[in-house]
Amino acid sequence: MDYGTRLESRTAAQIVMAEIGVDMSQLPSADHLNSWAGLCPRLDESAGKRRSTRVRKGATWLKPVLVQSALAAGRKKNSSFKTRYHALKGRVGPKKAAVAVAANLLRVIYHMLKDGTCYQDLGEAYRRPRNPARTAANLANRIRALGYQVDVRQAA
């Protein structure tokens, strides 16, 4: 890590701490903090039609810093945030994936401040599928949906 990266992450941490403070007893849960920061997607639905899912306006200084930090975390090697970002990016796009990872970052920050613990990254393997049989069955179903015949057997 070079000096510029450390300086940027220190600045980001200072901005986050200046915006949310250190006393988490005022907020009942991490979801309340995410809502206050404006990182919760709306559910705008009427008569069965889904309309906007844009995130609402939130903390002016906090949200852009968290999204930038989420994009940086999406590039960090062996990180659970990287796995989360890339898993979401294919389905919802890079911007919505960055906002989702930013919400995860803020949730982690909330619990670190509330419990007084240090962050322990669980690594890339944490978010990978844990049941290989289920993954194989899902992939076989996708292939069958394309019109092919599949026989799934475990390798010797």
C-alpha positions in Angstrom: 0.0 0.0 0.0 1.5 3.3 -1.0 1.3 6.5 0.9 -1.4 8.0 -1.4 -3.7 5.0 -0.7 -3.2 5.2 3.0 -3.9 9.0 3.0 -7.1 8.5 1.0 -8.4 5.7 3.2 -7.6 7.8 6.3 -9.5 10.8 4.8 -12.4 8.5 4.0 -12.4 7.2 7.6 -12.3 10.7 9.0 -15.2 11.8 6.8 -17.3 8.8 7.9 -16.5 9.4 11.6 -17.3 13.1 11.3 -20.7 12.3 9.7 -21.9 9.5 11.9 -20.0 10.0 15.1 -18.9 7.3 17.5 -22.0 6.9 19.6 -24.2 4.2 18.1 -26.6 4.0 21.0 -28.8 6.6 19.3 -29.5 4.2 16.4 -31.4 1.0 17.2 -29.9 -1.0 14.3 -27.6 -0.8 11.3 -30.6 -0.6 9.0 -31.5 2.7 10.6 -28.0 4.1 9.9 -28.3 2.9 6.3 -31.6 4.6 5.9 -30.3 7.8 7.4 -27.3 7.7 5.0 -29.6 7.2 2.0 -28.3 3.8 1.0 -31.6 1.9 1.1 -33.4 1.4 -2.2 -36.9 2.5 -2.4 -39.8 0.2 -3.0 -42.1 2.4 -5.1 -45.0 0.1 -6.2 -48.6 0.9 -7.0 -51.2 -1.5 -8.4 -48.6 -4.2 -9.0 -46.3 -1.9 -11.1 -42.8 -1.4 -9.8 -41.6 2.2 -10.4 -38.4 3.8 -9.1 -35.9 1.9 -7.0 -33.4 4.7 -6.8 -31.8 5.4 -3.5 -33.1 8.5 -1.8 -31.1 11.6 -1.0 -29.1 11.1 2.2 -26.1 12.3 4.0 -24.4 14.7 1.4 -20.8 13.9 2.4 -21.2 10.4 3.6 -22.8 8.6 0.7 -20.3 9.5 -2.0 -17.3 8.6 0.2 -18.9 5.2 1.1 -19.6 4.5 -2.6 -16.0 5.3 -3.6 -14.8 3.1 -0.7 -17.1 0.3 -2.0 -15.6 0.6 -5.5 -12.1 0.4 -4.0 -13.2 -2.6 -1.8 -14.5 -4.2 -5.0 -10.9 -4.2 -6.3 -9.2 -5.5 -3.2 -7.8 -9.0 -3.4 -9.2 -11.8 -1.2 -12.0 -9.6 0.2 -15.6 -10.6 0.9 -16.6 -7.2 -0.4 -15.0 -7.9 -3.8 -17.0 -11.2 -4.0 -20.2 -9.4 -3.1 -19.5 -6.6 -5.6 -18.8 -8.9 -8.5 -21.8 -11.2 -7.7 -24.2 -8.2 -7.8 -22.5 -6.4 -10.7 -23.6 -9.1 -13.2 -27.2 -8.9 -12.2 -27.9 -5.2 -11.3 -25.0 -3.3 -12.9 -21.9 -1.7 -11.4 -23.5 1.4 -9.9 -26.2 -0.4 -8.0 -23.7 -3.0 -6.9 -21.4 -0.3 -5.5 -24.4 1.2 -3.5 -25.2 -2.3 -2.1 -21.5 -2.8 -1.1 -21.5 0.7 0.4 -24.5 -0.3 2.5 -22.6 -3.4 3.7 -19.6 -1.3 4.6 -21.8 1.1 6.6 -23.4 -1.9 8.4 -19.9 -3.2 9.2 -18.8 0.2 10.5 -22.0 0.4 12.7 -21.2 -3.0 14.3 -17.5 -2.1 14.8 -18.4 1.1 16.6 -21.3 -0.3 18.6 -19.4 -3.4 19.8 -15.9 -1.9 19.9 -14.5 -4.7 17.7 -11.9 -4.7 14.9 -12.9 -5.8 11.4 -12.0 -9.3 10.4 -12.4 -9.9 6.7 -13.8 -13.4 6.0 -12.2 -13.6 2.6 -13.5 -14.5 -0.9 -14.5 -18.0 0.1 -17.1 -16.7 2.6 -19.6 -15.7 0.0 -19.0 -18.5 -2.4 -21.7 -21.3 -2.8 -21.2 -23.7 0.1 -23.3 -26.6 -1.4 -21.7 -28.0 -4.6 -24.6 -30.4 -5.2 -27.1 -27.5 -5.2 -24.9 -25.5 -7.6 -24.6 -28.5 -9.9 -28.4 -29.0 -9.9 -29.0 -25.3 -10.6 -26.6 -25.3 -13.5 -28.1 -28.5 -14.9 -31.6 -26.9 -14.7 -30.3 -23.9 -16.7 -28.8 -26.1 -19.4 -32.1 -28.1 -19.6 -34.0 -24.8 -20.0 -31.8 -24.2 -23.1 -33.1 -27.4 -24.6 -30.2 -29.8 -23.8 -30.3 -33.1 -22.0 -28.0 -33.3 -18.9 -26.9 -36.2 -16.7 -25.2 -35.0 -13.6 -22.8 -37.5 -11.9 -20.1 -36.8 -9.4 -16.6 -37.3 -10.8 -14.6 -40.3 -9.5 
